Amino acid sequence: MSPCVSVCRMDEKTDICLGCLRTRNELIQWSTLDEDGKFAVWNSIDKRLQARWV
């Protein structure tokens, strides 16, 4: 399952998608990642989301 929410817009300062909170590199690599790699990206997304609300 992809974190994509079909709102693709990159933040110019952070280079993170404002829709799914993935970095440009994470977006590029997503289709080639194994399950562990995708889990790591999901963890990074979770940390970014939590940081937004602190």
Biopython code that builds the backbone (N, CA, C, O; Angstrom):
import numpy as np
from Bio.PDB.StructureBuilder import StructureBuilder

atoms = [
    (1, "MET", "N", (0.839, -1.179, 0.000)),
    (1, "MET", "CA", (0.000, 0.000, 0.000)),
    (1, "MET", "C", (0.882, 1.239, 0.000)),
    (1, "MET", "O", (1.804, 1.364, 0.807)),
    (2, "SER", "N", (0.594, 2.128, -0.892)),
    (2, "SER", "CA", (1.357, 3.362, -1.028)),
    (2, "SER", "C", (0.770, 4.462, -0.149)),
    (2, "SER", "O", (-0.443, 4.512, 0.055)),
    (3, "PRO", "N", (1.621, 5.344, 0.373)),
    (3, "PRO", "CA", (1.127, 6.464, 1.169)),
    (3, "PRO", "C", (0.541, 7.592, 0.322)),
    (3, "PRO", "O", (0.082, 8.597, 0.865)),
    (4, "CYS", "N", (0.553, 7.439, -0.981)),
    (4, "CYS", "CA", (0.068, 8.488, -1.878)),
    (4, "CYS", "C", (-1.407, 8.803, -1.606)),
    (4, "CYS", "O", (-2.226, 7.900, -1.437)),
    (5, "VAL", "N", (-1.725, 10.096, -1.567)),
    (5, "VAL", "CA", (-3.109, 10.540, -1.397)),
    (5, "VAL", "C", (-3.563, 11.381, -2.593)),
    (5, "VAL", "O", (-4.560, 12.100, -2.523)),
    (6, "SER", "N", (-2.809, 11.271, -3.690)),
    (6, "SER", "CA", (-3.107, 11.976, -4.947)),
    (6, "SER", "C", (-3.114, 13.491, -4.801)),
    (6, "SER", "O", (-3.847, 14.183, -5.507)),
    (7, "VAL", "N", (-2.305, 14.002, -3.891)),
    (7, "VAL", "CA", (-2.098, 15.438, -3.731)),
    (7, "VAL", "C", (-0.592, 15.651, -3.864)),
    (7, "VAL", "O", (0.118, 15.754, -2.863)),
    (8, "CYS", "N", (-0.117, 15.717, -5.091)),
    (8, "CYS", "CA", (1.319, 15.778, -5.343)),
    (8, "CYS", "C", (1.765, 17.230, -5.495)),
    (8, "CYS", "O", (1.552, 17.866, -6.527)),
    (9, "ARG", "N", (2.384, 17.724, -4.444)),
    (9, "ARG", "CA", (2.926, 19.082, -4.467)),
    (9, "ARG", "C", (4.124, 19.101, -3.524)),
    (9, "ARG", "O", (3.999, 18.804, -2.336)),
    (10, "MET", "N", (5.277, 19.452, -4.066)),
    (10, "MET", "CA", (6.494, 19.431, -3.272)),
    (10, "MET", "C", (6.692, 20.769, -2.560)),
    (10, "MET", "O", (6.527, 21.834, -3.155)),
    (11, "ASP", "N", (7.043, 20.696, -1.291)),
    (11, "ASP", "CA", (7.401, 21.881, -0.530)),
    (11, "ASP", "C", (8.789, 22.316, -0.979)),
    (11, "ASP", "O", (9.725, 21.517, -0.958)),
    (12, "GLU", "N", (8.932, 23.567, -1.384)),
    (12, "GLU", "CA", (10.194, 24.059, -1.930)),
    (12, "GLU", "C", (11.319, 24.053, -0.900)),
    (12, "GLU", "O", (12.478, 23.837, -1.255)),
    (13, "LYS", "N", (10.997, 24.284, 0.358)),
    (13, "LYS", "CA", (12.027, 24.356, 1.398)),
    (13, "LYS", "C", (12.486, 22.977, 1.855)),
    (13, "LYS", "O", (13.683, 22.759, 2.039)),
    (14, "THR", "N", (11.563, 22.051, 2.040)),
    (14, "THR", "CA", (11.910, 20.746, 2.611)),
    (14, "THR", "C", (12.063, 19.650, 1.567)),
    (14, "THR", "O", (12.619, 18.593, 1.864)),
    (15, "ASP", "N", (11.579, 19.881, 0.347)),
    (15, "ASP", "CA", (11.571, 18.875, -0.707)),
    (15, "ASP", "C", (10.785, 17.630, -0.292)),
    (15, "ASP", "O", (11.149, 16.501, -0.621)),
    (16, "ILE", "N", (9.696, 17.876, 0.443)),
    (16, "ILE", "CA", (8.798, 16.810, 0.892)),
    (16, "ILE", "C", (7.424, 17.054, 0.280)),
    (16, "ILE", "O", (6.938, 18.185, 0.253)),
    (17, "CYS", "N", (6.801, 15.981, -0.211)),
    (17, "CYS", "CA", (5.458, 16.088, -0.780)),
    (17, "CYS", "C", (4.479, 16.486, 0.317)),
    (17, "CYS", "O", (4.460, 15.880, 1.388)),
    (18, "LEU", "N", (3.679, 17.488, 0.055)),
    (18, "LEU", "CA", (2.707, 17.962, 1.037)),
    (18, "LEU", "C", (1.512, 17.020, 1.174)),
    (18, "LEU", "O", (0.742, 17.129, 2.129)),
    (19, "GLY", "N", (1.357, 16.106, 0.234)),
    (19, "GLY", "CA", (0.263, 15.143, 0.309)),
    (19, "GLY", "C", (0.621, 13.922, 1.136)),
    (19, "GLY", "O", (-0.081, 13.582, 2.088)),
    (20, "CYS", "N", (1.719, 13.259, 0.773)),
    (20, "CYS", "CA", (2.061, 11.985, 1.425)),
    (20, "CYS", "C", (3.247, 12.089, 2.380)),
    (20, "CYS", "O", (3.569, 11.120, 3.067)),
    (21, "LEU", "N", (3.892, 13.232, 2.432)),
    (21, "LEU", "CA", (5.026, 13.491, 3.320)),
    (21, "LEU", "C", (6.266, 12.665, 2.999)),
    (21, "LEU", "O", (7.107, 12.451, 3.872)),
    (22, "ARG", "N", (6.391, 12.196, 1.751)),
    (22, "ARG", "CA", (7.609, 11.508, 1.341)),
    (22, "ARG", "C", (8.572, 12.501, 0.706)),
    (22, "ARG", "O", (8.163, 13.488, 0.094)),
    (23, "THR", "N", (9.865, 12.216, 0.867)),
    (23, "THR", "CA", (10.883, 13.024, 0.198)),
    (23, "THR", "C", (10.890, 12.662, -1.280)),
    (23, "THR", "O", (10.322, 11.647, -1.685)),
    (24, "ARG", "N", (11.530, 13.491, -2.071)),
    (24, "ARG", "CA", (11.635, 13.215, -3.508)),
    (24, "ARG", "C", (12.311, 11.852, -3.735)),
    (24, "ARG", "O", (11.868, 11.068, -4.574)),
    (25, "ASN", "N", (13.376, 11.581, -2.987)),
    (25, "ASN", "CA", (14.064, 10.298, -3.138)),
    (25, "ASN", "C", (13.169, 9.126, -2.749)),
    (25, "ASN", "O", (13.198, 8.085, -3.405)),
    (26, "GLU", "N", (12.383, 9.280, -1.703)),
    (26, "GLU", "CA", (11.465, 8.210, -1.299)),
    (26, "GLU", "C", (10.419, 7.965, -2.379)),
    (26, "GLU", "O", (10.044, 6.820, -2.633)),
    (27, "LEU", "N", (9.948, 9.027, -3.012)),
    (27, "LEU", "CA", (8.983, 8.877, -4.105)),
    (27, "LEU", "C", (9.600, 8.121, -5.269)),
    (27, "LEU", "O", (8.975, 7.224, -5.836)),
    (28, "ILE", "N", (10.814, 8.479, -5.622)),
    (28, "ILE", "CA", (11.495, 7.846, -6.747)),
    (28, "ILE", "C", (11.762, 6.373, -6.466)),
    (28, "ILE", "O", (11.589, 5.532, -7.348)),
    (29, "GLN", "N", (12.181, 6.059, -5.249)),
    (29, "GLN", "CA", (12.593, 4.701, -4.907)),
    (29, "GLN", "C", (11.432, 3.772, -4.548)),
    (29, "GLN", "O", (11.616, 2.556, -4.513)),
    (30, "TRP", "N", (10.261, 4.309, -4.286)),
    (30, "TRP", "CA", (9.153, 3.534, -3.726)),
    (30, "TRP", "C", (8.888, 2.221, -4.464)),
    (30, "TRP", "O", (8.753, 1.175, -3.829)),
    (31, "SER", "N", (8.814, 2.261, -5.771)),
    (31, "SER", "CA", (8.426, 1.058, -6.525)),
    (31, "SER", "C", (9.487, -0.033, -6.491)),
    (31, "SER", "O", (9.196, -1.181, -6.828)),
    (32, "THR", "N", (10.704, 0.297, -6.094)),
    (32, "THR", "CA", (11.762, -0.708, -6.050)),
    (32, "THR", "C", (12.083, -1.166, -4.627)),
    (32, "THR", "O", (12.907, -2.062, -4.444)),
    (33, "LEU", "N", (11.455, -0.574, -3.628)),
    (33, "LEU", "CA", (11.724, -0.942, -2.242)),
    (33, "LEU", "C", (11.078, -2.278, -1.893)),
    (33, "LEU", "O", (9.993, -2.602, -2.375)),
    (34, "ASP", "N", (11.766, -3.055, -1.043)),
    (34, "ASP", "CA", (11.158, -4.263, -0.505)),
    (34, "ASP", "C", (10.274, -3.869, 0.683)),
    (34, "ASP", "O", (10.175, -2.689, 1.020)),
    (35, "GLU", "N", (9.644, -4.838, 1.303)),
    (35, "GLU", "CA", (8.713, -4.538, 2.397)),
    (35, "GLU", "C", (9.402, -3.822, 3.563)),
    (35, "GLU", "O", (8.817, -2.918, 4.160)),
    (36, "ASP", "N", (10.634, -4.215, 3.892)),
    (36, "ASP", "CA", (11.366, -3.541, 4.968)),
    (36, "ASP", "C", (11.648, -2.088, 4.615)),
    (36, "ASP", "O", (11.541, -1.207, 5.467)),
    (37, "GLY", "N", (12.008, -1.838, 3.367)),
    (37, "GLY", "CA", (12.261, -0.475, 2.924)),
    (37, "GLY", "C", (11.012, 0.385, 2.980)),
    (37, "GLY", "O", (11.066, 1.541, 3.398)),
    (38, "LYS", "N", (9.890, -0.177, 2.559)),
    (38, "LYS", "CA", (8.625, 0.559, 2.610)),
    (38, "LYS", "C", (8.209, 0.826, 4.052)),
    (38, "LYS", "O", (7.688, 1.895, 4.368)),
    (39, "PHE", "N", (8.442, -0.152, 4.923)),
    (39, "PHE", "CA", (8.138, 0.035, 6.341)),
    (39, "PHE", "C", (8.978, 1.182, 6.913)),
    (39, "PHE", "O", (8.480, 1.982, 7.705)),
    (40, "ALA", "N", (10.237, 1.261, 6.514)),
    (40, "ALA", "CA", (11.113, 2.344, 6.975)),
    (40, "ALA", "C", (10.600, 3.702, 6.503)),
    (40, "ALA", "O", (10.638, 4.678, 7.253)),
    (41, "VAL", "N", (10.123, 3.767, 5.265)),
    (41, "VAL", "CA", (9.558, 5.019, 4.748)),
    (41, "VAL", "C", (8.308, 5.392, 5.541)),
    (41, "VAL", "O", (8.131, 6.553, 5.911)),
    (42, "TRP", "N", (7.444, 4.416, 5.803)),
    (42, "TRP", "CA", (6.243, 4.692, 6.602)),
    (42, "TRP", "C", (6.618, 5.237, 7.977)),
    (42, "TRP", "O", (5.961, 6.147, 8.481)),
    (43, "ASN", "N", (7.664, 4.691, 8.583)),
    (43, "ASN", "CA", (8.123, 5.198, 9.882)),
    (43, "ASN", "C", (8.599, 6.640, 9.765)),
    (43, "ASN", "O", (8.328, 7.458, 10.644)),
    (44, "SER", "N", (9.307, 6.953, 8.684)),
    (44, "SER", "CA", (9.757, 8.329, 8.471)),
    (44, "SER", "C", (8.577, 9.275, 8.291)),
    (44, "SER", "O", (8.575, 10.388, 8.816)),
    (45, "ILE", "N", (7.576, 8.821, 7.545)),
    (45, "ILE", "CA", (6.363, 9.626, 7.350)),
    (45, "ILE", "C", (5.695, 9.895, 8.694)),
    (45, "ILE", "O", (5.281, 11.019, 8.978)),
    (46, "ASP", "N", (5.595, 8.856, 9.514)),
    (46, "ASP", "CA", (4.969, 9.006, 10.832)),
    (46, "ASP", "C", (5.717, 10.038, 11.673)),
    (46, "ASP", "O", (5.091, 10.865, 12.335)),
    (47, "LYS", "N", (7.037, 9.998, 11.655)),
    (47, "LYS", "CA", (7.836, 10.968, 12.414)),
    (47, "LYS", "C", (7.634, 12.383, 11.880)),
    (47, "LYS", "O", (7.544, 13.331, 12.659)),
    (48, "ARG", "N", (7.561, 12.533, 10.558)),
    (48, "ARG", "CA", (7.318, 13.861, 9.977)),
    (48, "ARG", "C", (5.941, 14.378, 10.364)),
    (48, "ARG", "O", (5.780, 15.558, 10.676)),
    (49, "LEU", "N", (4.957, 13.500, 10.343)),
    (49, "LEU", "CA", (3.595, 13.885, 10.709)),
    (49, "LEU", "C", (3.548, 14.320, 12.173)),
    (49, "LEU", "O", (2.937, 15.338, 12.497)),
    (50, "GLN", "N", (4.181, 13.566, 13.046)),
    (50, "GLN", "CA", (4.215, 13.922, 14.466)),
    (50, "GLN", "C", (4.929, 15.250, 14.681)),
    (50, "GLN", "O", (4.515, 16.042, 15.528)),
    (51, "ALA", "N", (5.980, 15.501, 13.938)),
    (51, "ALA", "CA", (6.733, 16.753, 14.080)),
    (51, "ALA", "C", (5.888, 17.960, 13.682)),
    (51, "ALA", "O", (6.083, 19.055, 14.209)),
    (52, "ARG", "N", (4.960, 17.768, 12.763)),
    (52, "ARG", "CA", (4.073, 18.861, 12.346)),
    (52, "ARG", "C", (3.190, 19.347, 13.476)),
    (52, "ARG", "O", (2.843, 20.527, 13.529)),
    (53, "TRP", "N", (2.822, 18.455, 14.379)),
    (53, "TRP", "CA", (1.863, 18.779, 15.416)),
    (53, "TRP", "C", (2.503, 19.047, 16.762)),
    (53, "TRP", "O", (1.800, 19.178, 17.765)),
    (54, "VAL", "N", (3.818, 19.132, 16.803)),
    (54, "VAL", "CA", (4.507, 19.412, 18.083)),
    (54, "VAL", "C", (4.766, 20.880, 18.202)),
    (54, "VAL", "O", (5.334, 21.327, 19.198)),
]
sb = StructureBuilder()
sb.init_structure("model")
sb.init_model(0)
sb.init_chain("A")
sb.init_seg("    ")
for serial, (resi, resn, name, xyz) in enumerate(atoms, 1):
    if name == "N":
        sb.init_residue(resn, " ", resi, " ")
    sb.init_atom(name, np.array(xyz, "f"), 0.0, 1.0, " ", f" {name:<3s}", serial, name[0])
structure = sb.get_structure()
